[in-house]
Amino acid sequence: MLAASSGSQAVWPKRPRRRRAPLAALLLSVAAGIVRSSRLCYLLPVRVSPARLEHQALARRGALVALLPLPGLVAAAEPASAFSNRVAQVKGPKQPGFQPQGVGTGELNGCGVAPNCFSSAPGTDEDHYLKPWQFSDGGVQGAIADLEKVISAYPPGQKEIDGGGFEIQQVDASKGYMYVQFESLKKGFIDDVEFIARAGSDGSSGEVLVRSASRLGYLDMGVNAKRLNKLSEDLRALGSRWTAPKVTAEAYPRYVSENR
């Protein structure tokens, strides 16, 4: 019906304004509809082929295998988990470091600038150069046999070093090479020690090139010197055929002064 006005003209009645729903309410309504739709989709029966089921099972199995630790990777991260001749168990997480490039290859590396290494490798500077140990008879195989005997009898923990024990990693008498890892009781630091025996012109006498080095840190607090002095002492105790001088403050003043 038309509403009468004071004049002769009629006017349309005003419609009530519709209240618009807030934008947030609209978004919630749409989201609820999507959720209901997705739930309905899960309730609907879906026919899956056997081949697809097998593919899904294999995919799940592969995902589970990927979550498992790989033995090879664990061994690489911690090459010496626990040596059997240790004097005690290392407390806390170990820090063995990674095996340096060139170590264990049958050739000797030199040393860096840090006073935590000795090496008989040619080109090593005087602060780190260790004169080769000499043997007068027995040849290369006899020298390696003596070294293996002395190292096997080495007492972990002597002079409060190498309490984590040690292990001979490689020994090849025919090539005159031996590689040993020593572990500290504190934090499980690993030191690499290598020996290369070379025969002289007579085939009986010769020399042993030695390298003893820490993997981590700058100072070694005298560890490498104490280890080498014990091994050289035990070699000299085998008989007069061995000449293996000690590491002394007179020969290595920088090493001794910095590692006090």
Residue pairs with C-beta under 8 A, 6 or more apart in sequence:
1 13
2 10
2 11
2 12
2 13
3 10
3 11
3 13
4 10
5 11
78 94
78 96
79 96
79 99
79 181
79 190
80 96
80 164
80 167
80 181
80 183
80 188
80 190
82 89
82 90
82 164
82 165
83 156
83 164
83 165
83 166
83 167
83 181
83 183
84 165
84 167
85 156
85 165
85 166
85 167
86 156
86 163
86 164
86 165
86 183
86 185
87 156
87 157
87 163
87 164
87 165
87 185
88 163
88 185
90 164
90 183
90 185
90 186
90 187
90 188
92 187
93 187
94 187
94 188
95 187
95 188
95 189
95 216
96 183
96 188
96 189
96 190
96 215
97 189
97 190
97 215
97 216
98 215
99 192
99 215
100 109
100 192
100 213
100 215
102 109
103 109
103 179
103 192
103 194
104 169
104 170
104 179
104 192
104 194
106 172
106 175
106 177
106 196
107 196
108 119
108 120
108 121
108 194
108 196
108 209
108 211
109 119
109 121
109 211
109 213
110 119
110 121
110 123
110 124
110 125
110 128
111 117
111 118
111 119
111 124
111 125
111 128
111 211
111 213
114 214
114 217
114 218
114 219
115 127
115 128
115 218
115 219
115 220
115 254
115 255
115 258
115 259
116 213
116 214
116 217
116 218
116 219
116 220
116 223
116 224
117 128
117 211
117 212
117 213
117 214
117 220
117 224
118 128
118 129
118 130
118 210
118 211
118 212
118 213
118 224
118 225
118 228
118 247
119 128
119 129
119 130
119 210
119 211
119 212
119 213
120 129
120 130
120 131
120 132
120 208
120 209
120 210
120 211
121 209
121 211
124 130
127 252
127 254
127 255
128 255
130 210
130 211
130 212
130 228
130 247
131 245
132 207
132 208
132 209
132 210
133 207
133 208
133 210
133 232
133 235
133 242
133 243
133 244
134 205
134 206
134 207
134 208
134 242
134 243
134 244
135 142
135 143
135 146
135 197
135 205
135 206
135 207
135 208
135 241
135 242
135 243
136 204
136 205
136 240
136 241
136 242
136 243
137 204
137 205
137 241
138 145
138 146
138 204
138 241
139 199
139 203
139 204
139 206
140 173
140 176
140 197
140 198
140 199
140 206
141 173
141 174
141 176
143 176
143 197
143 206
143 208
144 171
144 172
144 173
144 176
144 177
144 178
144 195
144 197
145 173
146 235
146 238
146 242
147 178
147 195
147 197
147 208
147 231
147 235
148 168
148 171
148 178
149 238
150 231
150 234
150 235
150 238
151 166
151 168
151 178
151 180
151 231
152 168
153 234
154 162
154 166
154 230
154 231
154 234
156 162
156 163
156 164
156 165
156 166
157 163
157 185
158 226
158 230
159 226
159 230
161 184
161 223
161 226
161 227
162 182
162 183
162 184
162 185
162 191
162 223
162 227
163 183
163 184
163 185
163 186
164 182
164 183
164 184
164 185
164 188
165 182
165 183
166 180
166 181
166 182
166 183
167 180
167 181
168 178
168 179
168 180
169 179
169 180
169 181
170 177
170 178
170 179
171 177
171 178
171 179
172 178
176 196
176 197
176 198
176 199
177 194
177 195
177 196
177 197
178 194
178 195
179 192
179 193
179 194
179 195
180 192
180 193
180 194
181 190
181 191
181 192
181 193
182 190
182 191
182 193
182 227
183 189
183 190
183 191
184 190
184 191
184 223
189 214
189 215
189 216
189 217
190 215
191 212
191 213
191 214
191 215
191 220
191 223
191 224
191 227
192 211
192 212
192 213
192 215
193 210
193 211
193 212
193 213
193 227
194 210
194 211
195 208
195 209
195 210
196 208
196 209
197 206
197 207
197 208
197 209
198 206
198 207
198 208
198 209
199 205
199 206
200 206
200 207
208 244
210 228
212 224
212 227
212 228
213 224
214 220
214 223
214 224
219 258
219 259
220 259
221 259
222 256
222 259
224 247
225 247
225 252
225 255
225 256
225 259
228 246
228 247
229 246
229 247
231 244
232 244
232 245
232 246
233 246
235 242
235 244
236 242
236 243
236 244
245 251
247 255
248 256
249 256
249 257
